[in-house]
């Protein structure tokens, strides 16, 4: 999957607030601290309901 939105951090980890509405909980191997609270593009795959394992995060 390839999705854009705003990267948010909460007590449970990271979320992508999607440009198209809704949100995904993200499973990340690396912590993208430079991208928190910014618009990003993620690439990865669905592993559950609204859960995405991310292989890459970049500025959008």
N, C-alpha and C positions, 0 to 999 in steps of 0.2 A: 504494500500500500504506500501511497505517497499523499501526504496531507499537510495543509498549512494551518497555522493558528498562532495563538499566544501561549508561550510556555509559562506555566505557573508552578509554584512549589507550595506544598502544604505539609502538615505533620506526617502524612503517610507517604510522601514522595513527590512525584511530578505528575502534572496534568497538562494535556493540550486542550485549550479552549479553542475549538475548531472554528474556522472562518464560516463554515456552512451551518453552524449551530451545533450544540451539544459539546461533549467533552470525552476525552479518552484518558484513562489512567495509563501511565507509561512505565514500562519496565526498561531501565537503562543500564547498560554495562559501564558507561562513563557518566560522570556528573557534569552536565553542561552549564556550569555556573555563569559563564559569560553570556548565555542566552536567556536567563531567567527574566521574566516580565517583558520579553521582546517577542516580535513576530518571527516565527521559525517555520521551516519545512522539515518534516520528519519522514524517514523511510523505514519501513519495518513490516511486520505481519501481525494479524489478529491472533491472539492466543486465548481469548475469552470474551465475554460480553463487555464491550467498551474497554478492553484491555489490549494494549499494543506493546509487543516487544520491539524495541527500536534498535536499528543497526546504524542509524546516522541522524544527526541533528545539524542543521545549517541555518544561517540567517536567511530570511525570505525576502 
